[in-house]
């Protein structure tokens, strides 16, 4: 015997935000909150029932309430996870980033899942986190930057100018040495004295006795 399907019932005071898909034969009770963060979504299947004041907050993945699943009043489903077919979640229970198998019953007030898990679906690990961890190691292996080419060229130009100045001084010194080379013979300097005969004649006149034998 087939039971007649019930039409979708969404109370006016229920709150639905973000990417939320509700089946044509689901029931959303008063005060329920269905909120999906950017990049996340909520899917309510056929015949599912969300109790009064229940909160479904999708973050980092998809919350899926499958066919015939029932969530009691004040239930909190956070993060991501799938409530299997015909599962029953008791009043004020908390489902935190985990899956509930089909036909499983969770007692009222229970906490199901591990709140210490990262806020992302393990089936879809973000690749950006691995790249961010590898980036510091890659930067550490890079060699230090070389000095600017402009500074090296400037130093080379200054060294070249200094060499040219030294060569110029050396050439001038050699030229002066070559000019005086004609007056130097075997380490002795020949000095030409002008008016020597005149001086000798003058001495002979003043001191005539020096010429006597």
PLY file of the C-alpha trace (Angstrom):
ply
format ascii 1.0
element vertex 213
property float x
property float y
property float z
element edge 212
property int vertex1
property int vertex2
end_header
0.00 0.00 0.00
1.44 3.33 -1.06
1.06 6.27 1.28
0.05 9.55 -0.32
2.85 12.08 -0.57
2.52 15.21 1.49
3.02 18.65 -0.02
5.93 20.82 1.03
5.21 22.84 4.15
7.45 25.78 5.04
6.26 27.92 7.92
6.41 31.67 7.52
8.60 32.16 10.57
11.23 29.72 9.29
14.43 31.35 8.03
16.13 30.17 4.84
19.35 31.88 3.68
21.92 31.08 1.00
22.01 28.13 -1.38
19.20 25.98 0.07
17.22 23.40 -1.90
14.01 22.03 -0.35
12.19 19.09 -1.92
8.54 19.39 -2.94
7.50 16.99 -0.14
9.60 18.20 2.82
8.40 19.90 6.02
10.10 22.88 7.67
8.64 23.64 11.13
8.28 27.08 12.74
11.46 28.77 13.95
13.77 26.52 11.92
16.87 28.16 10.47
18.51 26.90 7.29
21.60 28.95 6.47
24.33 28.16 3.93
27.57 30.15 3.90
29.09 31.24 0.56
30.41 28.20 -1.28
28.26 25.80 0.79
24.73 24.46 0.37
21.84 22.67 2.10
19.70 20.00 0.41
16.46 18.75 2.00
15.18 15.49 0.45
11.68 14.08 -0.08
9.65 13.49 3.07
12.33 14.96 5.37
11.10 16.81 8.45
12.96 19.65 10.17
11.63 20.21 13.72
10.74 23.52 15.36
13.74 25.66 16.20
16.21 23.33 14.47
19.30 25.02 13.03
21.16 23.82 9.94
24.30 25.88 9.29
26.33 24.73 6.28
29.95 25.85 6.24
32.82 24.33 4.28
30.66 21.82 2.42
27.11 20.48 1.96
24.51 19.45 4.52
22.21 16.85 2.97
19.04 15.61 4.70
18.03 12.51 2.76
14.60 11.00 2.15
12.45 10.46 5.23
15.04 11.72 7.75
13.62 13.46 10.82
15.29 16.17 12.92
13.68 16.90 16.30
13.10 20.32 17.83
16.22 22.32 18.59
18.59 20.05 16.66
21.84 21.69 15.52
23.60 20.48 12.37
26.80 22.44 11.74
29.48 22.41 9.05
28.89 19.61 6.58
27.46 16.09 6.66
24.73 13.78 5.42
21.76 12.58 7.47
20.93 9.23 5.90
17.53 7.93 4.80
14.97 7.57 7.61
17.51 8.51 10.29
16.06 10.06 13.44
17.81 12.81 15.39
16.43 13.43 18.91
15.53 16.78 20.40
18.43 19.22 21.03
21.03 16.82 19.62
24.11 18.25 17.88
25.57 16.90 14.64
28.99 18.42 14.05
30.74 17.90 10.70
29.98 14.20 10.30
27.66 11.79 8.52
24.78 9.85 10.07
24.07 6.51 8.44
20.61 5.55 7.20
18.02 4.41 9.78
20.27 5.42 12.72
18.63 6.96 15.79
20.47 9.49 17.97
19.13 10.15 21.45
18.03 13.59 22.57
20.76 15.95 23.74
23.60 13.87 22.31
26.64 15.32 20.52
27.53 13.38 17.40
30.80 14.21 15.62
34.14 15.78 16.57
34.15 19.57 17.13
37.97 19.60 16.85
37.89 18.71 13.15
38.82 21.51 10.72
35.89 23.35 9.23
36.09 21.77 5.77
34.88 18.60 4.11
37.63 15.92 4.19
36.37 14.59 0.85
37.33 17.90 -0.75
40.62 19.07 0.88
41.63 22.56 -0.23
44.72 22.58 -2.43
45.50 26.18 -1.48
46.54 25.12 2.06
49.22 22.73 0.71
50.55 25.40 -1.65
50.73 27.91 1.21
52.77 25.43 3.33
55.23 24.76 0.48
55.71 28.47 -0.31
57.94 29.35 2.74
60.24 26.37 2.03
60.59 27.43 -1.61
61.41 31.00 -0.58
64.03 29.72 1.92
65.85 27.79 -0.85
66.16 30.81 -3.14
69.74 32.27 -3.32
70.31 35.81 -2.04
69.88 38.51 -4.68
73.01 39.67 -6.54
74.19 43.30 -6.16
72.80 45.79 -8.69
74.63 45.88 -12.01
74.73 49.69 -11.97
76.87 49.75 -8.80
79.33 47.22 -10.27
79.69 49.23 -13.50
80.31 52.42 -11.48
83.08 50.74 -9.47
84.68 49.43 -12.67
84.59 52.91 -14.21
86.27 54.46 -11.13
88.98 51.80 -11.16
89.60 52.44 -14.87
89.94 56.21 -14.29
92.43 55.59 -11.46
94.51 53.34 -13.72
94.55 55.99 -16.45
95.72 58.67 -13.98
98.54 56.38 -12.77
99.64 55.69 -16.35
99.70 59.45 -17.10
101.92 60.15 -14.06
104.22 57.31 -15.03
104.57 58.66 -18.57
105.39 62.20 -17.33
108.03 60.86 -14.93
109.63 58.78 -17.68
109.68 61.78 -20.00
111.47 63.92 -17.40
113.93 61.12 -16.77
114.66 60.82 -20.49
115.17 64.62 -20.75
117.80 64.58 -18.01
119.41 61.41 -19.26
121.87 63.28 -21.49
123.41 65.01 -18.47
123.92 61.75 -16.55
126.77 59.40 -17.38
127.71 56.39 -15.24
126.12 57.92 -12.16
128.01 61.27 -12.51
126.32 64.52 -13.38
128.13 66.76 -15.90
127.42 70.39 -15.10
128.33 73.03 -17.67
129.64 76.26 -16.04
129.41 79.33 -18.23
132.11 82.17 -17.89
134.78 79.88 -16.44
137.63 81.40 -18.52
136.56 84.86 -17.45
136.65 83.90 -13.79
140.12 82.33 -14.17
141.39 85.43 -15.91
139.99 87.59 -13.14
141.66 85.46 -10.47
145.01 85.67 -12.29
144.74 89.43 -12.37
143.87 89.72 -8.69
146.37 87.15 -7.50
149.31 87.37 -9.93
151.64 85.49 -7.56
149.63 82.30 -8.14
150.97 82.16 -11.70
154.63 82.40 -10.58
156.59 79.16 -10.60
0 1
1 2
2 3
3 4
4 5
5 6
6 7
7 8
8 9
9 10
10 11
11 12
12 13
13 14
14 15
15 16
16 17
17 18
18 19
19 20
20 21
21 22
22 23
23 24
24 25
25 26
26 27
27 28
28 29
29 30
30 31
31 32
32 33
33 34
34 35
35 36
36 37
37 38
38 39
39 40
40 41
41 42
42 43
43 44
44 45
45 46
46 47
47 48
48 49
49 50
50 51
51 52
52 53
53 54
54 55
55 56
56 57
57 58
58 59
59 60
60 61
61 62
62 63
63 64
64 65
65 66
66 67
67 68
68 69
69 70
70 71
71 72
72 73
73 74
74 75
75 76
76 77
77 78
78 79
79 80
80 81
81 82
82 83
83 84
84 85
85 86
86 87
87 88
88 89
89 90
90 91
91 92
92 93
93 94
94 95
95 96
96 97
97 98
98 99
99 100
100 101
101 102
102 103
103 104
104 105
105 106
106 107
107 108
108 109
109 110
110 111
111 112
112 113
113 114
114 115
115 116
116 117
117 118
118 119
119 120
120 121
121 122
122 123
123 124
124 125
125 126
126 127
127 128
128 129
129 130
130 131
131 132
132 133
133 134
134 135
135 136
136 137
137 138
138 139
139 140
140 141
141 142
142 143
143 144
144 145
145 146
146 147
147 148
148 149
149 150
150 151
151 152
152 153
153 154
154 155
155 156
156 157
157 158
158 159
159 160
160 161
161 162
162 163
163 164
164 165
165 166
166 167
167 168
168 169
169 170
170 171
171 172
172 173
173 174
174 175
175 176
176 177
177 178
178 179
179 180
180 181
181 182
182 183
183 184
184 185
185 186
186 187
187 188
188 189
189 190
190 191
191 192
192 193
193 194
194 195
195 196
196 197
197 198
198 199
199 200
200 201
201 202
202 203
203 204
204 205
205 206
206 207
207 208
208 209
209 210
210 211
211 212
